[in-house]
Structure formats: structure tokens, C-alpha cells
Amino acid sequence: MKTFYITTPIYYPSANLHIGHAYCTTIADAIARYKRLDGFDVFFLTGSDEHGQKIQRSAQAQGKSPLEYVDPIVESFKDLWTKFHISNDDFIRTSEPRHEKVVQEIFRRIQANGDIYKGEYTGLYCTPCESYWTELQLDENGCCPDCHRPVEKVSEEAYFFRLSKYADKLLQHIEEHPEFIVPTSRRNEMINFIRRGLEDLCISRTSFDWGIPVPDDPRHVIYVWFDAVINYITPLIHNEDMKRFWPADIHLVGKEIVRFHTIIWPAMLMAAGLPLPKQIYGHGWLVTDTGKMSKSVGNVVDPVLLVEEFGADAIRYFLLREITLGLDGNFSRDALIARINADLANDLGNLLHRTLNMIGKFQQGTLLPATDGTELDQSFRAQALDTVREYRRLMDDVQLSDAVKVVWKFIGRANKYIDETMPWKLAKDPAQRQQLANVLYNLAESLRIVSVLIEPFMPDTAQKIRAQLNVTSKPKLDDAQTFGLLEANHVVGKPEQLFPRILTDK
Ligand SMILES: [Zn+2]
């Protein structure tokens, strides 16, 4: 069986969830669901990244142990994924014993290969980002180049990973595998970064203890990034799944952490003698009309409240349709409402409602045997199949936004087909019975096909449409590639509203 392995980053358990977390996970979920539709055996992993000084400090400030501090936050992640219909197959917490064991094994393996050594570290550390920086990398105020907060000077005995040794091998791999880092802009950034030279990476700390101990030297804990990226193999390495799913097909990550995933992680894998992931996909950020979401600006969009107000499928649709994968995208409440009203309530909702309504009214809810029909009918059916072909091409190429658009173009076509064929007129003319049966059959079939195509984007809605069509089989991509699978004499259900229109002041 063909297999597919996709991961999201494991998220840092900060108390503030925002829609950006949901964005990344929704993309991964849509890809995972598409691959399942296409018959792949899919493994989809997400999780939480729980170690490090910042967590330890936050926990201390609340008089809690680190685990007491992160447990409820991790639960809120899991709840959110349930609310968003995220279909992950596993959830890794880096605080779990199964992960600790694997991290120590990988550490030992790299150490045995001579690529981990003990030295003295003096450097600049940004605690919020858990990143070490050199003087040259700091911003114009001498602060962290990522978050612009002050860095701390630290000096301690530490373990180092011989990252410098892998610069040439990494460059060669990136050049020989153009698909390894996507999009190209990120790839070019990484090539330039490596060409400036790589320094060995400090991978242990002694100034706090909330982390995974270095094997045989537990005074040291392993650097949180070294620990975190290993999660991608934690659930696989001790069973058959390693053979089936590794190397990962896609590590989906935010653009700000592409460096860790395309330089440090692959070098670690090379040092451990393991194959590299096939692709690291760096997606853009969600911004709002008032800029990048941040607590201080007060423009953070809470995904829990959003789901409660609009439902997960509408938000999933918006995120997948509005934002071209790889680029930054704008999130606004007005734009979300506009999409819900126009695309979901109007285009999709009306198509379903009108179709089922007419089948109920004109044929007592039963589809009748169809014939080839007119030229218009034939070209409509051909368009349905063209849509499926184009959708597949785009989805296989991870162009999710364009794939959504292609489906909605066809939904628009189907609505127009109703206006052109005017079934209510055909119904009045006994000589047009066959033609009426053809049109209603074609509409029901196109809705069945649409219900397969939108499953990756809006799983709940896809299921509702199938229930109303009275289709009980599990959606499969193969079933979308044939027009005419609904049987003559199939009885459809009653129409129910999919998306209520949202009234606004405007
Ligand atoms: Zn920082």
C-alpha cells in the first residue's frame, strides 16, 4: 500500500492559542485527508514541545511544576484539534517517556559517530525563542533578531553538535533535491545561510533542569530544539512504521522555523545515519488588518471563540481558500463572513438545497434513469470530470487554495446549469420528463462528486451533503472520477440548510 507521512511542528504550550496554530494544522489535515481519499496509508503527526527554560520559569512563577503548568495547555491544544476536525494519527508530547528514550538514543548514536563533543560555551541566548545567537546575528539594538527582546550572555560547560561538518553535504543535498525546501524563496534563504558557514551547535544546558538529561551526564539537559525535532521519528523508530513511513513526505512548518528543519534536523539525521525527510514546506503567516498578530497589539484572533461562532468548516474553508500556501495571508472577520455568505451559504448551500428540493417536488425524491441528454448535459458532465482531474493535479502539487477555487468554479457552473435548463419549466411539460430526469440526475451526481472533493477542506460539510444525498459509502477519490455512480431509483433525503447566512450591520 502506498504510504504518506505528514507532520506539523509540535507547538509550544504558551497560554495563548491563536488562529495561526489552527492554520498550520488545518493545512496538514487537508493534505492528510486528501491522501487518505486517494487510497494512501497516511500517518499524520502533531504534538507539543514542552521543555526549556521559559516553561520552567513560567511554571515557577505560578508555583507549579513544569508538567502541572503545561498539562492544561496541552489539553486545550487537543480540544482545539477536535473542534477543528483535525484527523491526526498521533500526538507527541516531548515530556513523554517514549520521546525521552528516543532523544537519548539519537544523542548516543550521534555521539558514538564522533559528532557530539564536550566544550565550553560562551554566547548569547534568547530565552523566549530558545535560540543562541552570535554578536553578528543580533538586531540593530543588540537584541534577538527574531523577537527583538534582550539576549542573555551565558557561559558554561556544554555539549556541541558538529554542525559545521555538514555544511557541504547539506548544500549538496539541497542542490540535488529541488523539492527538499519549498517554496523557492525559503530554499534560497537557506542556501545563502549555509554558504556563510555553519558553526557547531551548543546542544546542552546546565542552568536549568526542565528537559531531557544528556545520557550518562544528567547535570546537562539537551537543548530544546535538538529534543523537539526528534519527535518526528519518536512514534516510528521502534516499530514497523519506521520502514513504512520514514522518511517523512512533508514536514509542514512556519517560515520562521525553516532553518531548524532544513539545516539542524537534516544534519542530525545525517549524523545518526538516517534518511532525510523528502520535503520541508515553509508556510507563511496569518496577518490581520493591523499587522502580525501579537498580544501587545491586541489583535490576536482566538480560534476557540471563532469556532464557536462560525463552526470549524467555515474557518477551514476560509483559511485554505484565502491564503496561498507559502505566502502570508490576511485574516479578517469581514472577509470570513463574506466568504461564508457568498461561497458556502449561497453557492454550495443553494446548489444542494435547490437540487434536493426539485428532486423532491418533481420526482418524489427519487432519481430516474438518465440518458445522454442534450449537448449542454454532456458538456456539463465533462466539466465535472475535468474539475476532478484539475483538482487532483493541484492537490498532488499541494496547491490547496487553487484546488478549492477549482471546485467552487464547478459549483458555480452547476448553479448556472440549473438556470439554463430550468427544471421547473421541464416539469410542466410531460414531453420533457426524460430531460427533467437527466438534469436532476446530473445535479445529484455533481453534488456527490463535490462531496468527495471538499472532504479534505470541510469534512463535516462533506458528510452532511452525503447524508442529505443519502450516500452511505465512505468518500473515495476514485468515486469522484466516474460520473454516474448514483443508481437510477436512488432516493435522496430532504434538504437541510448547510450554512445560515450571517447578517451584518452593513
Ligand atoms: Zn527571541
Boltz pocket constraint, residues with backbone or C-beta under 6 A from the ligand:
constraints:
  - pocket:
      binder: B
      contacts: [[A, 126], [A, 127], [A, 128], [A, 129], [A, 130], [A, 144], [A, 145], [A, 146], [A, 147], [A, 148], [A, 149]]
      max_distance: 6.0
